């Protein structure tokens, strides 16, 4: 099943990363809006990528021009003493 993941891009390289990932047949989403006749990226430095955990090849993504890495979250639970 495909899920959306978050990718951190190099500064101001969202378009470059999107272009290069799409050339590798990945489905990428970079939210933007037109404000005062200017295109503005809504989440600068980040892209969304739609991947299947089991069937998609994730290894070329980190070495794609414009991409830094996947955004990972670590959940910690603090136990009372």
N, CA, C and O atoms as a DFTB+ gen file, in Angstrom:
324 C
 N C O
     1  1       0.842      -1.180       0.000
     2  2       0.000       0.000       0.000
     3  2       0.891       1.248       0.000
     4  3       1.863       1.334       0.751
     5  1       0.545       2.194      -0.842
     6  2       1.329       3.425      -0.935
     7  2       0.980       4.370       0.200
     8  3      -0.175       4.487       0.609
     9  1       2.022       5.049       0.701
    10  2       1.860       6.042       1.763
    11  2       2.671       7.278       1.384
    12  3       3.600       7.203       0.580
    13  1       2.310       8.402       1.969
    14  2       3.043       9.647       1.749
    15  2       4.136       9.788       2.797
    16  3       3.911       9.554       3.984
    17  1       5.327      10.175       2.339
    18  2       6.471      10.403       3.210
    19  2       6.984      11.816       2.971
    20  3       6.721      12.412       1.927
    21  1       7.713      12.344       3.938
    22  2       8.229      13.705       3.867
    23  2       9.724      13.669       3.587
    24  3      10.475      12.914       4.205
    25  1      10.135      14.503       2.638
    26  2      11.548      14.597       2.266
    27  2      12.042      16.006       2.549
    28  3      11.359      16.984       2.244
    29  1      13.223      16.105       3.130
    30  2      13.897      17.383       3.333
    31  2      14.752      17.652       2.100
    32  3      15.511      16.791       1.656
    33  1      14.618      18.864       1.551
    34  2      15.419      19.233       0.389
    35  2      16.517      20.206       0.788
    36  3      16.496      20.775       1.880
    37  1      17.461      20.386      -0.101
    38  2      18.480      21.415       0.108
    39  2      17.799      22.771      -0.009
    40  3      16.755      22.877      -0.652
    41  1      18.362      23.806       0.595
    42  2      17.715      25.132       0.569
    43  2      17.403      25.608      -0.854
    44  3      18.276      25.631      -1.722
    45  1      16.154      25.982      -1.071
    46  2      15.662      26.520      -2.342
    47  2      15.868      25.570      -3.521
    48  3      16.029      26.018      -4.655
    49  1      15.863      24.259      -3.260
    50  2      16.024      23.287      -4.343
    51  2      14.827      22.352      -4.455
    52  3      14.961      21.218      -4.916
    53  1      13.665      22.824      -4.034
    54  2      12.463      21.998      -4.117
    55  2      12.142      21.636      -5.569
    56  3      11.779      20.497      -5.863
    57  1      12.275      22.604      -6.472
    58  2      11.961      22.355      -7.887
    59  2      12.951      21.378      -8.507
    60  3      12.559      20.508      -9.284
    61  1      14.220      21.514      -8.174
    62  2      15.250      20.607      -8.695
    63  2      15.002      19.189      -8.202
    64  3      15.063      18.239      -8.982
    65  1      14.721      19.041      -6.901
    66  2      14.459      17.721      -6.335
    67  2      13.205      17.109      -6.948
    68  3      13.190      15.921      -7.270
    69  1      12.147      17.916      -7.112
    70  2      10.911      17.418      -7.715
    71  2      11.174      16.916      -9.125
    72  3      10.759      15.814      -9.483
    73  1      11.859      17.714      -9.919
    74  2      12.156      17.351     -11.306
    75  2      12.955      16.044     -11.366
    76  3      12.625      15.151     -12.148
    77  1      13.997      15.931     -10.547
    78  2      14.845      14.740     -10.579
    79  2      14.126      13.496     -10.066
    80  3      14.335      12.403     -10.593
    81  1      13.290      13.644      -9.055
    82  2      12.525      12.497      -8.554
    83  2      11.470      12.051      -9.566
    84  3      11.258      10.853      -9.753
    85  1      10.813      13.004     -10.215
    86  2       9.830      12.648     -11.234
    87  2      10.490      11.956     -12.427
    88  3       9.888      11.078     -13.046
    89  1      11.717      12.345     -12.751
    90  2      12.453      11.663     -13.825
    91  2      12.765      10.213     -13.476
    92  3      13.014       9.399     -14.365
    93  1      12.751       9.887     -12.189
    94  2      12.972       8.511     -11.733
    95  2      11.641       7.791     -11.497
    96  3      11.609       6.718     -10.896
    97  1      10.551       8.387     -11.972
    98  2       9.185       7.816     -11.894
    99  2       8.623       7.739     -10.477
   100  3       7.837       6.843     -10.170
   101  1       9.021       8.672      -9.611
   102  2       8.407       8.774      -8.294
   103  2       7.278       9.796      -8.372
   104  3       7.349      10.750      -9.147
   105  1       6.245       9.594      -7.573
   106  2       5.125      10.538      -7.499
   107  2       5.417      11.512      -6.368
   108  3       5.422      11.138      -5.195
   109  1       5.662      12.778      -6.738
   110  2       6.101      13.802      -5.787
   111  2       5.076      14.929      -5.767
   112  3       4.479      15.259      -6.792
   113  1       4.880      15.517      -4.582
   114  2       3.951      16.637      -4.431
   115  2       4.655      17.763      -3.682
   116  3       5.166      17.571      -2.579
   117  1       4.673      18.931      -4.298
   118  2       5.248      20.134      -3.688
   119  2       4.147      21.185      -3.630
   120  3       3.889      21.852      -4.632
   121  1       3.490      21.350      -2.482
   122  2       2.374      22.294      -2.389
   123  2       2.821      23.740      -2.618
   124  3       3.821      24.187      -2.056
   125  1       2.074      24.456      -3.443
   126  2       2.365      25.846      -3.732
   127  2       1.062      26.612      -3.895
   128  3      -0.006      26.024      -4.066
   129  1       1.170      27.925      -3.838
   130  2       0.011      28.801      -4.030
   131  2       0.468      30.025      -4.810
   132  3       1.635      30.413      -4.769
   133  1      -0.472      30.617      -5.516
   134  2      -0.184      31.847      -6.238
   135  2      -0.670      33.003      -5.377
   136  3      -1.871      33.168      -5.161
   137  1       0.267      33.796      -4.890
   138  2      -0.043      34.928      -4.020
   139  2       0.508      36.190      -4.668
   140  3       1.705      36.296      -4.934
   141  1      -0.389      37.152      -4.919
   142  2      -0.002      38.398      -5.592
   143  2       0.737      38.128      -6.903
   144  3       1.761      38.745      -7.196
   145  1       0.191      37.186      -7.688
   146  2       0.751      36.788      -8.987
   147  2       2.166      36.223      -8.895
   148  3       2.918      36.248      -9.870
   149  1       2.518      35.718      -7.727
   150  2       3.830      35.091      -7.536
   151  2       3.614      33.693      -6.966
   152  3       2.828      33.513      -6.036
   153  1       4.308      32.709      -7.522
   154  2       4.197      31.339      -7.016
   155  2       5.049      31.203      -5.754
   156  3       6.246      31.491      -5.755
   157  1       4.396      30.757      -4.678
   158  2       5.061      30.611      -3.377
   159  2       4.947      29.152      -2.943
   160  3       3.852      28.589      -2.933
   161  1       6.072      28.541      -2.586
   162  2       6.070      27.173      -2.064
   163  2       5.601      27.229      -0.619
   164  3       6.139      27.988       0.187
   165  1       4.597      26.425      -0.295
   166  2       3.971      26.494       1.023
   167  2       4.828      25.916       2.147
   168  3       4.757      26.381       3.285
   169  1       5.630      24.910       1.835
   170  2       6.516      24.311       2.845
   171  2       7.946      24.330       2.304
   172  3       8.442      23.306       1.833
   173  1       8.608      25.480       2.367
   174  2       9.961      25.572       1.816
   175  2      10.898      24.549       2.456
   176  3      10.942      24.404       3.677
   177  1      11.640      23.849       1.610
   178  2      12.595      22.857       2.100
   179  2      12.022      21.466       2.249
   180  3      12.713      20.564       2.724
   181  1      10.757      21.266       1.849
   182  2      10.129      19.958       2.026
   183  2       9.310      19.562       0.807
   184  3       8.733      20.407       0.121
   185  1       9.271      18.254       0.551
   186  2       8.444      17.646      -0.495
   187  2       7.740      16.436       0.084
   188  3       8.192      15.849       1.067
   189  1       6.648      16.076      -0.523
   190  2       5.956      14.837      -0.183
   191  2       6.192      13.848      -1.311
   192  3       6.161      14.219      -2.484
   193  1       6.428      12.586      -0.957
   194  2       6.636      11.548      -1.957
   195  2       5.761      10.356      -1.606
   196  3       5.670       9.962      -0.443
   197  1       5.122       9.789      -2.610
   198  2       4.199       8.674      -2.432
   199  2       4.929       7.375      -2.776
   200  3       5.299       7.145      -3.928
   201  1       5.132       6.529      -1.761
   202  2       5.913       5.313      -1.942
   203  2       5.201       4.101      -1.375
   204  3       4.436       4.190      -0.414
   205  1       5.476       2.962      -2.003
   206  2       5.029       1.687      -1.465
   207  2       6.196       1.098      -0.681
   208  3       7.290       0.926      -1.218
   209  1       5.959       0.796       0.568
   210  2       7.003       0.313       1.467
   211  2       7.656      -0.971       0.962
   212  3       8.844      -1.197       1.191
   213  1       6.883      -1.807       0.277
   214  2       7.385      -3.121      -0.129
   215  2       7.915      -3.167      -1.558
   216  3       8.878      -3.887      -1.823
   217  1       7.325      -2.429      -2.478
   218  2       7.698      -2.605      -3.882
   219  2       8.560      -1.492      -4.470
   220  3       9.244      -1.725      -5.466
   221  1       8.554      -0.298      -3.894
   222  2       9.353       0.800      -4.446
   223  2      10.798       0.730      -3.962
   224  3      11.076       0.317      -2.837
   225  1      11.713       1.145      -4.842
   226  2      13.128       1.197      -4.495
   227  2      13.419       2.559      -3.858
   228  3      13.319       3.591      -4.523
   229  1      13.772       2.561      -2.592
   230  2      13.996       3.799      -1.840
   231  2      15.442       4.278      -1.931
   232  3      15.710       5.453      -1.680
   233  1      16.372       3.404      -2.281
   234  2      17.793       3.742      -2.214
   235  2      18.213       4.915      -3.099
   236  3      19.063       5.689      -2.658
   237  1      17.684       5.110      -4.319
   238  2      18.158       6.252      -5.117
   239  2      17.646       7.604      -4.637
   240  3      18.144       8.638      -5.080
   241  1      16.674       7.619      -3.751
   242  2      16.043       8.879      -3.352
   243  2      17.033       9.770      -2.613
   244  3      17.131      10.960      -2.913
   245  1      17.770       9.214      -1.650
   246  2      18.694      10.023      -0.846
   247  2      19.846      10.609      -1.664
   248  3      20.414      11.634      -1.288
   249  1      20.191       9.963      -2.778
   250  2      21.297      10.467      -3.599
   251  2      20.806      11.318      -4.768
   252  3      21.598      11.699      -5.631
   253  1      19.517      11.616      -4.803
   254  2      18.956      12.456      -5.858
   255  2      19.357      13.910      -5.626
   256  3      19.322      14.407      -4.500
   257  1      19.738      14.580      -6.712
   258  2      20.157      15.978      -6.614
   259  2      19.021      16.822      -6.037
   260  3      17.891      16.768      -6.523
   261  1      19.327      17.597      -5.005
   262  2      18.346      18.450      -4.348
   263  2      17.759      17.859      -3.082
   264  3      17.152      18.582      -2.292
   265  1      17.924      16.557      -2.869
   266  2      17.353      15.869      -1.702
   267  2      18.412      15.751      -0.609
   268  3      19.567      15.425      -0.882
   269  1      18.002      16.022       0.638
   270  2      18.898      15.827       1.783
   271  2      18.641      14.448       2.380
   272  3      19.550      13.623       2.462
   273  1      17.387      14.197       2.801
   274  2      17.061      12.923       3.443
   275  2      15.564      12.853       3.705
   276  3      14.834      13.820       3.487
   277  1      15.128      11.711       4.168
   278  2      13.752      11.556       4.636
   279  2      13.633      12.206       6.011
   280  3      14.594      12.214       6.781
   281  1      12.480      12.741       6.315
   282  2      12.207      13.263       7.655
   283  2      11.703      12.102       8.489
   284  3      10.745      11.425       8.117
   285  1      12.357      11.878       9.621
   286  2      11.989      10.763      10.497
   287  2      11.579      11.306      11.849
   288  3      12.146      12.283      12.337
   289  1      10.603      10.677      12.440
   290  2      10.130      11.069      13.748
   291  2      10.412       9.947      14.730
   292  3      10.198       8.773      14.428
   293  1      10.884      10.311      15.885
   294  2      11.114       9.345      16.956
   295  2      10.179       9.704      18.091
   296  3      10.190      10.830      18.590
   297  1       9.378       8.747      18.492
   298  2       8.429       8.983      19.566
   299  2       9.006       8.414      20.855
   300  3       9.339       7.231      20.925
   301  1       9.122       9.246      21.854
   302  2       9.656       8.820      23.140
   303  2       8.571       8.976      24.200
   304  3       7.854       9.976      24.234
   305  1       8.469       8.006      25.031
   306  2       7.531       8.083      26.137
   307  2       8.324       8.234      27.426
   308  3       9.195       7.417      27.725
   309  1       8.028       9.257      28.173
   310  2       8.687       9.446      29.451
   311  2       7.840       8.792      30.538
   312  3       6.668       9.120      30.717
   313  1       8.439       7.891      31.233
   314  2       7.723       7.200      32.287
   315  2       7.897       7.946      33.606
   316  3       8.996       8.407      33.917
   317  1       6.829       8.066      34.377
   318  2       6.970       8.735      35.671
   319  2       7.855       7.920      36.610
   320  3       7.907       6.693      36.533
   321  1       8.542       8.625      37.489
   322  2       9.442       7.917      38.432
   323  2       8.697       7.501      39.646
   324  3       9.276       6.897      40.550
